[in-house]
Amino acid sequence: MEESMDRRPRHLAYHETLEIHELVASQSNGLMKLKKSIVDVQDQRLRSLYQNTIMDLEANIRELLQFYGMAPRADIANPLELGTGFYAGDLLALAKTSVRNYANAITETATPAVRETLTNHLQKAIKCHANVFNYMYENNMYPAYDLKKLLEHDVMNANNALEMNY
């Protein structure tokens, strides 16, 4: 059994690299959003939940970033400026999550009118995702066809999230 493991490449598979990319990108954006909004949370119990979530996300991102060295590409890590790219990425993540959630919800429907409504919402979410993706791609914010740049952006975004004060 050990012999078969020795024949594995010493890098991540492309599909798992992309899954890690998705997790780092979405969690980095979520972390930034939590760090920006915690100052407005007055309820102490909710604030504690925010702080715990921030610490958990920081730990998750740090753990996932360790796998970037195993990705099939070179490592570069520089802080990413919080700006248009962040907001566009956050909107893209929302659209992507909406597509997944609507697709899942449709599989649970029994009422035709609900299924039709959710299907219409799914189509809107797909169109939103396409529009935001195209905007980001056209403005060099999402190098979808360049794995090296895509992962570099993740590292920069993750480092920015980790270094951000709250």
Stockholm file with secondary structure:
# STOCKHOLM 1.0

chainA/1-166         MEESMDRRPRHLAYHETLEIHELVASQSNGLMKLKKSIVDVQDQRLRSLYQNTIMDLEANIRELLQFYGMAPRADIANPLELGTGFYAGDLLALAKTSVRNYANAITETATPAVRETLTNHLQKAIKCHANVFNYMYENNMYPAYDLKKLLEHDVMNANNALEMNY
#=GR chainA/1-166 SS CHHHHHTSCSSCCHHHHHHHHHHHHHHHHHHHHHHHHGGGCCCHHHHHHHHHHHHHHHHHHHHHHGGGGGSSSCCCCCCCCSSHHHHHHHHHHHHHHHHHHHHHHHTTCCSHHHHHHHHHHHHHHHHHHHHHHHHHHHTTSCCTTCHHHHHHHHHHHHHHHHHCCC
#=GC SS_cons         CHHHHHTSCSSCCHHHHHHHHHHHHHHHHHHHHHHHHGGGCCCHHHHHHHHHHHHHHHHHHHHHHGGGGGSSSCCCCCCCCSSHHHHHHHHHHHHHHHHHHHHHHHTTCCSHHHHHHHHHHHHHHHHHHHHHHHHHHHTTSCCTTCHHHHHHHHHHHHHHHHHCCC
//
